Amino acid sequence: MKTMHRVRPRRGMQLHPTPLSLPRGETVVMRRRTFMKAVMLGSSALALAACRKDPPQPSQPLPPGVYIPSVNEGETLFGYLERTRGGFDPIRYRQLIGAANEYKEGDEAASLAAADATSRANARLLLTNTRIGDLRAHPLFEDGLFTLIEQGVDASAADTVKGWTMGELKRFLLDKSEAEVKAVMPGLSSDIIGCIVKLMSNAELIAVGSKLFNPLPGSRIGSKGYLGARIQPNSPTDHPDDIRWQVFNGWAFAVGDVLLGTNPVSSEVASVRTVENTLKDVLETFGIADVMPHCVLSHIDIQAEVEKLEPGSTALWFQSLGGTEGANQTFDVTIPKMLEHAAQRTGKYGLYFETGQGADGTNGHGNGFDMVVHESRKYGFARVLKEHVAQAQLGAGRPSAPWVHLNDVAGFIGPEVFRTREQLVRCCLEDIVMGKLHGLTLGLDVCSTLHMEVNLDDLDWCLEQIMPANPAYLMALPTKNDPMLSYLTTAFQDHVRLREKFGYKVDDRMWAFFIELGILDAQGRPTAHFGDPSWVYLQYQRRKGDTRSDEELLAEARAKMAEVRQRGVWLAEGHGVNTWDLNPTLDQEIRYLYDDAKKSIHAELPATFVSMMPGAVSVATGSKDREDYILHPPTGEQLSDKALESLRVLKEAHAGQYDVQLVISDGLNAYALTDEGHLTPYLERVRSELEAAGYKVAPQPIVVSSGRVRAGYHIGEVLFGSLPDKDSHRAVLHIIGERPGSGHHAYSVYITAPKVSTWAQAGEVDHDITRVVSGIADTALSPSTAAVDTVRILERLISS
């Protein structure tokens, strides 16, 4: 796909470009993260320009970062630029606004972090003194999405606030009532909302967050004093029983009132359809499909296709969103596509979105402005789409009641965005306020990847800091460890603890359901069945008309739970001393898996690995070492000069005779490739399937040390980009160790098969045209089955 303004960084870009012409007295300083900055900003020229600083005091070394040594009393951003630059400077303008952020690695990587506390305070002072109308007259970045978001701002309300300074807006938000704030909210643009949170302390963000509420229509979800839950019943194999039993498990703890939402392993239409119907069946069996929806978090196009094949099989439709047209391209999303989907949502349930600070920059679409404003623009996109759902309902003769909500996946990106628990808390508080100021029902996925410095106990601490701001909902899983995505998030019993500590309630209709189910008594206290998923299964079977005895059904439940656990999906039964304590045995197992994940992330392929694979070609990326690879992901996406030379030799030897190249990377879990019964069965079966389908497979697999997914795209460019047959399809199957922490040591296969003409354009091949088979292990999706799925997907990619 293409957009009007493509700003993807090109591979092989000059890392130390020729210096730009700078104003007198300014100095260029290349900081230690030069490469990372270039990727986050979108071009090497921007990366260099972003290093321009105000002159330091005489005889003092220039601090790294955005340096703002002093400002004049009452000075605005534009007055400061006039004084120090002689006029408006768009690059410096973005730096000054970025420097007002609380420190995060993502801003530092993009050359937008303040050099020191004084610079940060001065950036905030300049922003505080600047008028809203002047900020809106100077957009940080303009593209089609920005234009759409601005069209969603109410002109009359905007006129009310345009003469206010940002400091006056902050005081208004803190001092005025919810009704008064809601009167001006439609006039606040996304960039203004993204800027105002920069000026607030955590306590002030909590004060605003705990004042504003945007409940979903006809429910208490998102209301003051309520904390909902999206049950996230993920399965390493999309097995219906894994999914069904995790729902039973959540309800056994009186958790799950917002959504049953599964992240699928397979994006195949048939598989997504099966999961949709599994979730739908549970809700309909218990008679609550009109109380809460279900959703499979595949691409929105796939959900639409499933609905077309089987009307009524889907409920709420999902899509990840980016903050620019280019960032949305990574998700294979365009503005017309999303508006068209919104126009179809005429029923009760509309759209569900996920976002996250830092996703745009790490995908090469930072465009020189900070990730807080990027995040706010995603909420602006959601606000516009919500209005389009409302219009679609009216057009269909229904009341305007758009069931549209969003959750911020704060912490899923990794340590290159924010590394500490304090930064995670700050991100969540910012996003709560930005979402609420956009008029959205906003939930959180307070989470961390296993390569961040945020552990199981840290997440408990984070929740304690965040909950006073009263987000609409949180994720909910049997334990903190997702069995498929292998990241840390909120467990069912965390909800029990938070309800007890903060007095938060579950949506009234679901609370009544939990009482009817026998999980709670009439006073809302836990019964003897609390924490017992087999009891929920018994009620499910009774509603299905099963007349067997309780003893038979409970025995069947125990057998089914054992099968689920054997597939690597944890179920939480019972509790510890308190009802919110995880069963001690399960708690010990989850902590063991966390420790195993830390070892997996730092593991490297043994020296004998390549020699055990006949003909294998070994190459390395630009990562200096494992630590560099983990903390600076772009280094694992680019191949070293020596690797490029090896690939050129291989290309000459191949002479264009092969259709498919196998690539093997350690990724974030080398054990996924070295465990017995993992890689070899896949390689043998996939070669056999490919050859049977008529493909010519290169005999030499390429083994990449410290390799990430985009390293496979780079390999495809070198091997295929210069071939003469521009209309022929050539494929890279990239096998990569992923998702440590599940205990499976699973790997994924990324399938990319464009034409030679696309491979020939450096940087053109990206995630938007790639498909994946994930969760492959001897204890999850079997390597043999995965090989068959791989070839089927490859066939579809080439024929489409």
C-alpha positions in Angstrom: 0.0 0.0 0.0 1.0 3.6 -0.6 0.2 6.9 1.0 0.6 10.4 -0.2 3.5 11.2 2.1 5.7 8.1 2.6 8.3 8.7 5.3 9.6 5.2 6.0 13.4 5.2 6.7 15.4 3.6 4.0 17.9 0.9 4.7 21.5 1.8 4.1 20.9 5.4 4.9 23.9 7.5 5.8 24.3 7.4 9.5 26.6 10.5 9.6 25.2 12.8 6.9 26.9 16.0 5.8 26.2 18.7 8.4 23.4 21.1 7.6 23.9 24.9 7.5 23.2 26.0 11.1 22.6 29.5 12.6 25.7 31.2 14.0 26.6 30.0 17.5 24.9 26.6 17.2 26.7 23.3 17.4 25.9 19.9 16.0 26.4 17.0 18.5 25.8 13.4 17.4 24.6 11.5 20.4 25.2 7.9 21.2 21.9 6.8 19.7 22.4 8.2 16.3 21.0 5.3 14.4 17.9 4.9 16.7 17.2 8.6 16.3 17.3 8.4 12.5 14.7 5.6 12.5 12.4 7.3 15.0 12.5 10.6 13.0 12.0 9.1 9.6 15.1 10.4 7.8 18.8 11.0 8.4 18.4 14.7 7.7 15.8 15.0 10.4 17.9 13.0 12.8 20.8 15.5 12.4 18.6 18.6 12.5 17.1 17.3 15.7 20.4 17.5 17.3 20.6 21.3 17.0 20.8 22.9 20.4 20.7 26.4 21.9 24.3 27.5 22.6 25.5 26.5 26.1 26.9 28.9 28.6 30.5 29.8 27.9 33.1 27.2 28.8 30.4 24.6 29.6 30.0 21.3 27.6 26.8 21.0 25.7 24.4 18.6 27.5 22.9 15.8 25.4 19.2 16.3 24.6 17.1 19.4 23.9 18.9 22.1 25.7 16.9 25.2 26.9 19.2 27.0 29.4 16.9 30.0 30.1 13.7 31.7 29.0 12.4 35.2 29.5 9.5 36.0 31.7 6.2 35.5 29.9 8.0 34.1 26.8 6.0 31.9 24.5 7.2 29.1 22.2 7.1 31.5 19.3 8.7 34.3 21.1 11.5 32.0 22.1 12.0 30.8 18.5 12.1 34.4 17.3 14.7 35.3 19.9 16.9 32.3 19.4 16.3 31.4 15.8 15.2 34.6 14.2 11.8 33.1 13.3 9.8 30.0 13.3 11.8 26.8 13.0 9.5 23.7 12.7 12.2 21.2 13.8 13.1 23.2 16.8 9.4 23.8 17.5 8.8 20.0 17.7 11.9 19.6 19.9 10.6 22.2 22.4 7.2 20.6 22.6 8.8 17.1 23.0 11.1 18.4 25.7 8.1 19.3 27.9 7.4 15.5 28.3 8.4 13.6 31.4 11.5 11.6 30.5 11.0 8.4 28.4 13.5 6.4 26.3 11.3 6.8 23.3 11.6 10.6 23.3 15.3 10.4 23.9 15.7 8.0 21.0 13.9 10.5 18.8 16.1 13.5 20.0 13.1 15.0 21.7 13.9 14.5 25.3 15.0 17.5 27.5 18.7 17.6 28.2 18.1 18.2 32.0 15.5 19.2 34.5 16.0 22.9 33.9 15.4 22.4 30.1 12.3 20.4 30.8 10.9 23.1 33.2 11.7 25.8 30.6 10.0 23.9 27.8 6.9 23.6 30.0 7.1 27.3 30.9 7.2 28.2 27.2 4.3 25.9 26.4 2.3 27.2 29.4 2.6 30.8 28.1 1.5 29.9 24.6 -2.0 30.4 23.3 -4.1 27.5 22.1 -4.9 29.3 18.8 -1.3 29.9 18.0 -0.5 26.2 18.6 -3.3 25.1 16.3 -2.0 27.5 13.7 1.4 25.7 13.7 0.7 21.9 13.3 3.6 19.6 14.3 3.0 17.5 11.3 0.4 17.5 8.6 -1.0 14.6 6.6 -4.4 13.3 5.7 -5.1 11.9 9.1 -4.3 15.2 10.8 -6.8 16.9 8.4 -9.4 14.4 9.3 -8.8 14.8 13.0 -9.0 18.6 12.8 -12.3 18.3 10.9 -13.6 16.4 14.0 -13.0 19.5 16.3 -16.1 21.5 17.0 -15.5 25.0 15.6 -17.7 26.8 18.1 -16.1 25.2 21.1 -12.7 25.8 19.6 -13.5 29.5 19.3 -14.2 29.6 23.1 -10.7 28.4 24.0 -8.5 29.7 21.2 -7.5 32.8 23.2 -6.6 30.9 26.3 -3.0 30.1 27.2 -2.2 26.5 27.8 -1.7 27.5 31.5 -5.2 28.8 31.6 -6.5 25.6 30.0 -4.7 23.6 32.7 -6.2 25.6 35.5 -9.7 25.3 33.9 -9.4 21.5 33.7 -8.3 21.2 37.3 -10.7 23.7 38.8 -14.0 23.4 36.9 -16.7 20.8 37.1 -17.1 17.8 34.8 -20.0 19.5 33.1 -18.0 22.7 32.5 -15.0 20.7 31.1 -17.2 18.6 28.9 -18.6 21.8 27.4 -15.2 22.7 25.9 -13.9 19.2 25.2 -15.2 19.0 21.6 -13.2 22.2 20.9 -9.9 20.7 22.0 -7.8 19.3 19.1 -5.8 16.2 19.6 -2.5 18.1 19.5 -3.7 20.5 22.2 -4.8 17.5 24.4 -1.5 15.9 23.8 0.3 19.1 24.9 -1.8 19.8 28.0 -0.9 16.5 29.7 2.8 17.5 29.5 2.1 20.4 31.9 0.5 18.2 34.6 2.1 16.3 37.4 0.9 12.7 38.1 -1.3 14.0 40.9 -2.9 16.6 38.5 -3.5 13.9 35.9 -5.2 11.8 38.5 -7.3 14.8 39.5 -8.5 15.3 35.9 -8.9 11.6 35.2 -11.0 11.0 38.3 -13.3 13.9 37.3 -14.2 12.9 33.7 -16.2 9.9 32.6 -17.6 8.8 29.3 -19.7 5.6 29.9 -20.7 3.2 27.1 -24.3 3.6 26.1 -26.8 1.8 28.3 -24.1 0.6 30.7 -22.1 1.7 33.7 -18.8 0.8 31.9 -16.6 3.9 32.0 -18.7 5.5 34.8 -17.3 6.9 38.0 -16.5 4.2 40.6 -16.6 1.4 38.0 -13.7 -0.7 36.8 -14.5 -3.2 34.1 -12.6 -6.0 32.5 -11.9 -7.3 29.1 -11.4 -11.1 29.4 -8.5 -11.9 27.0 -8.8 -15.7 26.5 -5.8 -16.2 24.3 -4.7 -19.7 23.2 -1.4 -20.7 21.7 -3.3 -22.8 19.1 -6.7 -21.0 18.9 -8.2 -24.0 20.5 -11.9 -23.4 21.3 -11.7 -25.2 24.7 -8.7 -23.0 25.8 -10.7 -19.9 24.9 -14.0 -21.1 26.5 -12.4 -22.2 29.7 -10.6 -18.9 30.3 -14.0 -17.2 30.0 -15.4 -19.6 32.6 -12.3 -18.9 34.7 -12.8 -15.1 34.7 -16.5 -15.4 35.5 -15.6 -17.7 38.4 -13.9 -14.6 40.0 -16.8 -12.3 39.0 -14.5 -10.7 36.4 -15.4 -9.8 32.8 -18.1 -7.3 31.9 -16.7 -5.2 29.0 -15.7 -7.7 26.3 -14.7 -11.2 25.5 -11.7 -10.4 23.2 -9.3 -13.0 21.9 -6.0 -12.2 20.1 -5.9 -15.0 17.4 -2.8 -16.9 16.5 -4.1 -17.4 12.9 -5.5 -14.7 10.7 -7.1 -17.3 8.5 -10.7 -16.5 7.9 -11.9 -20.0 8.9 -9.9 -19.9 12.1 -11.1 -16.4 13.1 -14.7 -17.5 12.3 -14.3 -20.5 14.7 -13.1 -18.3 17.5 -15.8 -15.8 16.9 -18.4 -18.5 17.2 -16.8 -19.9 20.3 -17.1 -16.6 22.1 -20.6 -16.0 20.7 -21.8 -19.4 21.9 -20.7 -18.7 25.5 -22.6 -15.4 25.6 -25.7 -16.7 23.9 -25.8 -19.8 26.1 -25.9 -17.6 29.2 -28.3 -15.2 27.6 -26.0 -12.1 27.9 -25.1 -11.4 24.3 -27.0 -8.1 24.6 -25.1 -7.2 27.8 -21.5 -7.6 26.5 -20.0 -8.2 23.1 -17.4 -10.6 21.8 -14.5 -9.8 19.4 -11.6 -11.5 17.7 -8.7 -9.1 17.4 -7.7 -10.0 13.8 -7.4 -7.3 11.1 -10.7 -5.5 10.6 -10.8 -6.7 7.0 -10.8 -10.3 8.2 -13.6 -9.6 10.7 -15.7 -8.0 7.9 -15.1 -11.1 5.7 -16.2 -13.4 8.5 -19.3 -11.4 9.0 -20.1 -11.4 5.3 -19.7 -15.2 5.2 -21.8 -15.7 8.3 -24.0 -12.7 9.2 -24.3 -12.3 13.0 -21.1 -14.2 13.8 -19.2 -11.1 14.8 -20.2 -8.4 17.3 -17.7 -5.7 18.1 -15.1 -5.0 15.3 -11.4 -4.3 16.3 -8.5 -2.5 14.7 -5.1 -1.1 15.9 -4.6 2.5 15.1 -1.6 4.7 14.4 -1.1 8.5 14.7 -0.2 9.2 11.1 -1.1 7.9 7.7 2.3 6.2 7.5 1.9 4.5 10.9 -1.5 3.2 10.0 0.0 1.8 6.8 2.0 -0.6 9.1 -1.4 -2.0 10.2 -2.7 -2.1 6.5 -5.2 0.6 7.4 -6.2 3.7 5.4 -8.6 6.5 6.2 -11.2 5.5 3.5 -11.1 1.9 4.7 -11.8 2.8 8.3 -14.5 5.3 7.4 -16.1 2.6 5.2 -16.0 0.1 8.1 -17.5 2.6 10.5 -20.3 3.2 8.1 -21.3 -0.5 8.4 -21.6 -0.5 12.1 -25.3 0.2 12.4 -26.1 -2.3 15.2 -25.6 -2.1 18.9 -21.9 -2.8 18.9 -19.5 -0.6 17.0 -15.7 -0.4 17.0 -12.9 -1.3 19.4 -9.4 0.2 19.1 -6.0 -0.5 20.5 -3.1 2.0 20.6 0.2 2.5 22.5 2.8 5.2 23.0 5.9 4.5 20.9 4.4 2.2 18.3 4.7 4.9 15.6 8.3 5.7 16.2 9.5 2.1 16.5 7.8 1.3 13.1 9.7 4.2 11.5 6.9 6.7 11.4 7.9 9.2 14.1 8.0 12.1 11.7 9.9 14.2 14.2 7.3 14.7 16.9 6.9 13.1 20.2 5.0 10.0 21.1 2.5 11.6 23.5 1.1 13.7 20.7 1.2 10.7 18.4 -0.9 8.8 21.0 -3.3 11.7 21.3 -3.8 11.8 17.5 -4.8 8.1 17.6 -7.6 9.1 20.1 -8.6 11.9 17.7 -8.9 9.3 14.9 -11.0 7.2 17.2 -13.2 10.2 18.1 -13.9 10.8 14.4 -14.7 7.1 13.8 -17.0 7.1 16.8 -18.9 10.0 15.3 -19.2 8.1 12.0 -20.6 5.1 13.8 -23.2 7.4 15.4 -24.1 8.8 12.0 -24.4 5.2 10.6 -26.8 4.3 13.3 -29.0 7.3 12.6 -28.9 6.6 8.9 -30.2 3.1 9.7 -33.1 4.5 11.7 -31.6 3.6 15.1 -30.8 5.9 18.0 -27.4 7.4 18.0 -25.6 5.3 20.7 -22.1 4.4 19.4 -20.6 1.5 21.4 -17.0 2.5 20.7 -14.1 2.2 23.1 -10.4 2.0 23.1 -7.7 0.5 25.2 -4.1 1.8 25.4 -1.6 -1.1 25.4 0.9 0.8 27.6 4.1 -1.2 27.9 3.8 -3.6 25.0 6.5 -2.0 22.9 9.6 -2.6 25.1 12.5 -0.9 26.8 13.3 1.3 23.8 10.1 3.2 24.6 10.0 3.2 28.4 12.1 1.0 30.6 11.0 1.6 34.1 7.8 1.2 36.1 7.7 4.9 36.8 7.6 5.7 33.1 4.9 3.1 32.6 2.7 4.8 35.3 3.3 8.2 33.7 2.3 6.8 30.3 -0.9 5.3 31.6 -2.0 8.5 33.5 -1.3 10.6 30.4 -3.3 8.3 28.2 -6.3 8.1 30.6 -6.6 11.9 30.6 -6.1 12.2 26.8 -8.7 9.5 26.1 -11.2 11.1 28.5 -10.7 14.6 27.1 -11.5 13.1 23.6 -14.8 11.9 25.0 -13.8 8.2 24.7 -14.4 5.3 27.0 -10.8 4.4 27.6 -9.3 1.2 29.2 -5.8 0.2 29.8 -3.6 -2.8 29.2 -1.1 -2.0 32.0 1.6 -4.4 30.8 5.2 -5.0 30.1 7.2 -7.2 27.7 9.5 -9.6 29.3 12.6 -7.7 28.1 11.6 -4.6 30.0 12.7 -3.9 33.6 9.2 -4.2 34.9 8.5 -7.5 36.7 5.4 -9.2 38.2 5.5 -7.3 41.4 6.2 -4.0 39.7 3.0 -4.3 37.8 1.1 -4.5 41.1 2.8 -1.3 42.2 1.9 0.3 38.9 -1.8 -0.6 39.2 -1.8 1.0 42.7 -0.5 4.3 41.3 -2.8 4.3 38.3 -6.2 3.2 39.7 -7.1 6.5 41.4 -7.5 8.0 37.9 -10.3 5.5 37.3 -9.8 4.1 33.8 -12.9 2.4 32.3 -11.4 -1.1 32.3 -8.3 -3.3 32.4 -7.3 -6.6 30.7 -8.1 -9.8 32.6 -6.3 -13.2 32.3 -6.0 -16.2 34.6 -2.5 -15.1 35.5 -0.4 -12.1 34.7 1.4 -14.1 32.0 -0.5 -14.3 28.6 -0.1 -17.9 27.3 0.0 -16.8 23.7 1.4 -13.3 23.5 3.9 -14.0 26.3 3.8 -10.6 28.0 2.7 -9.5 31.5 -0.6 -7.9 32.2 -3.5 -8.0 34.7 -4.8 -11.2 36.2 -8.4 -12.0 37.2 -7.5 -11.8 40.9 -5.8 -8.4 40.4 -9.4 -7.2 39.6 -10.6 -8.7 42.9 -7.9 -6.9 44.8 -8.5 -3.6 43.1 -12.2 -3.8 43.7 -11.5 -4.5 47.4 -9.0 -1.7 47.8 -10.6 1.1 45.7 -14.2 0.2 46.1 -14.7 -0.1 42.3 -17.7 -1.9 40.9 -18.5 -4.2 38.0 -21.2 -3.2 35.5 -24.5 -3.6 37.3 -26.0 -6.1 34.8 -22.9 -8.4 34.9 -22.8 -8.2 38.7 -26.4 -9.4 38.8 -25.4 -12.2 36.4 -22.6 -13.3 38.8 -25.1 -13.4 41.6 -27.4 -15.5 39.4 -24.5 -17.8 38.5 -23.9 -18.5 42.2 -20.4 -17.0 42.3 -21.6 -14.2 44.6 -24.3 -14.2 47.2 -27.2 -11.7 47.3 -24.9 -9.2 49.2 -22.2 -9.6 46.6 -19.9 -11.7 48.8 -17.9 -14.6 47.4 -19.7 -18.0 47.7 -18.1 -21.4 48.0 -18.0 -21.5 44.2 -15.9 -18.4 43.9 -12.7 -19.2 41.9 -14.1 -22.5 40.6 -14.4 -22.6 36.8 -15.8 -26.1 36.9 -18.9 -24.6 38.6 -19.3 -22.2 35.7 -19.0 -25.1 33.3 -21.7 -27.0 35.1 -24.0 -24.0 34.7 -23.1 -23.8 31.0 -23.9 -27.4 30.4 -27.2 -27.1 32.3 -28.2 -24.2 30.0 -27.2 -26.4 27.1 -29.8 -28.9 28.3 -27.3 -31.4 29.6 -29.2 -33.7 32.1 -26.2 -35.7 33.4 -25.6 -35.6 37.1 -23.5 -32.8 38.8 -20.9 -35.4 39.6 -20.5 -36.5 36.0 -20.3 -33.0 34.7 -17.8 -31.8 37.3 -15.6 -34.9 36.6 -15.8 -33.9 32.9 -14.8 -30.4 33.8 -11.7 -31.5 35.7 -10.7 -33.7 32.7 -11.2 -30.8 30.3 -9.2 -28.4 32.5 -6.3 -30.8 32.6 -6.3 -30.9 28.7 -6.3 -27.1 28.6 -3.4 -26.9 31.0 -1.5 -29.5 29.0 -1.7 -27.2 26.0 0.1 -24.5 28.0 -2.9 -22.4 29.1 -3.0 -21.6 32.8 -6.3 -21.7 34.7 -6.5 -20.2 38.1 -8.5 -22.3 40.6 -9.1 -21.2 44.2 -6.9 -18.7 45.9 -4.3 -18.1 48.6 -5.0 -16.5 52.0 -7.1 -13.8 50.4 -9.5 -14.2 47.6 -7.3 -11.9 45.5 -4.2 -14.0 46.0 -3.2 -16.4 43.3 -3.1 -20.1 44.3 0.4 -20.5 45.8 1.4 -23.4 43.5 0.3 -21.5 40.4 2.0 -18.4 41.6 5.3 -20.3 41.9 4.9 -21.7 38.4 4.3 -18.3 36.9 7.4 -16.9 38.6 9.5 -19.8 37.3 8.3 -19.0 33.8 9.2 -15.3 34.3 12.7 -16.4 35.3 12.9 -18.7 32.3 11.9 -15.8 30.0 14.7 -13.7 31.2 17.2 -16.4 30.4 15.5 -17.0 27.0 15.8 -13.4 26.0 19.6 -13.3 26.6 20.2 -16.7 25.2 22.3 -16.9 22.0 22.5 -19.7 19.3 25.3 -22.1 20.1 28.4 -22.1 18.0 27.5 -25.5 16.6 24.1 -24.4 15.4 25.1 -23.4 11.9 27.4 -26.4 11.4 24.5 -28.8 12.1 22.6 -27.4 9.1 24.2 -28.4 5.9 25.0 -25.5 3.6 23.7 -22.9 6.0 25.0 -19.3 5.5 25.6 -17.4 8.8 25.1 -13.6 8.9 24.9 -11.0 11.6 23.0 -7.8 12.1 24.3 -4.4 13.3 23.8 -5.2 17.0 27.1 -4.9 18.9 26.0 -7.5 21.5 22.9 -9.0 23.0 22.3 -6.0 25.2 22.4 -3.6 22.3 20.0 -5.9 20.4 17.5 -5.8 23.2 17.6 -2.1 24.0 18.0 -0.8 20.4 15.7 -2.9 18.1 16.7 -1.2 14.9 20.2 -2.6 15.2 18.7 -6.0 14.8 16.8 -5.0 11.6 19.9 -4.0 9.6 22.5 -6.4 8.3 26.2 -5.8 8.8 28.5 -5.0 5.9 30.0 -8.5 6.1 26.5 -10.0 6.0 25.6 -8.0 2.9 28.7 -9.2 1.1 27.9 -12.9 2.0 24.4 -12.4 0.7 25.7 -10.9 -2.6 27.9 -13.9 -3.1 24.9 -16.2 -2.4 22.7 -14.2 -4.8 25.3 -14.7 -7.6 25.4 -18.4 -6.9 21.6 -18.8 -7.0 21.4 -16.9 -10.3 17.6 -16.3 -9.7 16.7 -20.0 -9.9 14.9 -20.2 -6.5 11.4 -19.0 -5.4 11.7 -19.4 -1.7 14.5 -18.5 0.8 14.4 -19.9 4.4 15.8 -17.5 7.0 16.3 -18.5 10.6 16.8 -15.9 13.4 17.3 -16.2 17.1 14.9 -13.3 17.8 14.1 -13.0 21.5 14.3 -16.7 22.2 17.1 -18.8 20.8 15.8 -21.8 22.8 12.8 -21.9 20.5 15.1 -23.0 17.7 17.4 -25.3 19.7 14.9 -27.3 21.8 14.5 -30.9 20.6 11.5 -31.4 18.2 11.1 -27.7 17.3 12.9 -26.6 14.3 13.9 -29.8 12.4 10.4 -31.1 12.0 9.2 -27.8 10.6 12.1 -27.5 8.1 11.6 -31.0 6.8 7.9 -30.7 6.4 7.9 -27.2 5.0 10.4 -28.1 2.3 8.4 -31.1 1.4 5.2 -29.1 1.2 6.8 -26.3 -0.8 8.3 -28.7 -3.3 5.0 -30.6 -3.7 3.4 -27.2 -4.4 5.9 -26.6 -7.2 8.2 -24.1 -5.5 12.0 -24.2 -5.8 13.5 -23.8 -2.4 17.0 -22.5 -1.9 19.1 -25.3 -0.5 21.0 -23.0 1.9 19.1 -21.6 4.9 20.3 -18.3 6.1 21.0 -18.1 9.9 20.8 -14.6 11.4 22.4 -13.7 14.7 20.5 -11.0 16.7 17.9 -10.9 14.0 14.5 -9.2 14.0 11.7 -9.5 11.6 12.8 -6.7 9.3 16.2 -8.3 8.8 14.3 -10.9 6.7 13.0 -8.1 4.5 16.5 -6.8 4.0 17.7 -10.3 3.0 14.8 -10.5 0.4 15.9 -7.1 -1.1 19.5 -8.3 -1.5 18.6 -11.7 -3.0 15.7 -10.8 -5.2 15.6 -7.0 -5.7 17.9 -7.1 -8.8 16.4 -10.1 -10.6 15.3 -9.4 -14.2 11.8 -10.9 -13.9 10.1 -8.1 -12.1 6.6 -9.6 -12.2 7.6 -12.9 -10.6 6.9 -13.5 -6.9 9.8 -14.4 -4.6 9.3 -15.4 -1.0 11.2 -15.2 2.3 10.0 -17.5 5.1 11.5 -16.0 8.2 11.6 -18.4 11.2 12.2 -16.4 14.4 12.3 -17.2 18.1 9.6 -15.2 19.9 7.4 -14.7 23.0 9.6 -15.9 25.8 7.6 -16.5 29.0 5.0 -18.9 27.8 7.1 -22.0 28.7 6.6 -23.2 25.1 9.8 -21.7 23.7 7.7 -21.0 20.6 8.8 -19.5 17.3 6.9 -17.8 14.5 7.2 -17.8 10.7 6.8 -14.5 8.9 5.7 -15.1 5.3 6.6 -12.4 2.8 6.1 -13.0 -1.0 5.8 -9.8 -3.1 6.9 -9.4 -6.7 10.5 -8.7 -7.6 9.6 -5.2 -8.5 8.6 -4.6 -4.8 11.7 -6.3 -3.5 13.7 -3.9 -5.7 12.4 -0.8 -3.7 14.6 -0.5 -0.6 12.3 -0.4 2.5 9.1 -1.0 0.6 8.5 -4.4 2.0 7.2 -4.2 5.5 4.7 -5.8 8.0 1.7 -4.6 6.1 2.2 -7.3 3.3 3.5 -10.0 5.6 1.5 -12.8 7.2 2.6 -14.8 10.2 2.1 -18.3 11.7 3.0 -18.0 15.4 3.1 -20.1 18.6 5.0 -23.0 17.0 6.4 -25.6 19.4 6.1 -29.2 20.3 3.7 -28.2 23.1 1.7 -25.6 21.1 1.1 -25.4 17.4 2.9 -28.4 16.1 5.8 -27.8 13.7 4.2 -30.1 11.1 0.8 -28.3 11.2 2.6 -25.0 11.1 4.4 -26.0 7.9 1.2 -26.9 6.2 -0.3 -23.6 7.3 2.7 -21.7 6.0 2.5 -23.1 2.5 -1.3 -22.5 2.4 -0.8 -18.8 3.4 2.0 -18.5 0.9 -0.2 -19.8 -1.9 -2.9 -17.2 -1.0 -0.4 -14.3 -0.9 0.9 -15.1 -4.4 -2.5 -15.7 -5.9 -4.1 -12.5 -4.5 
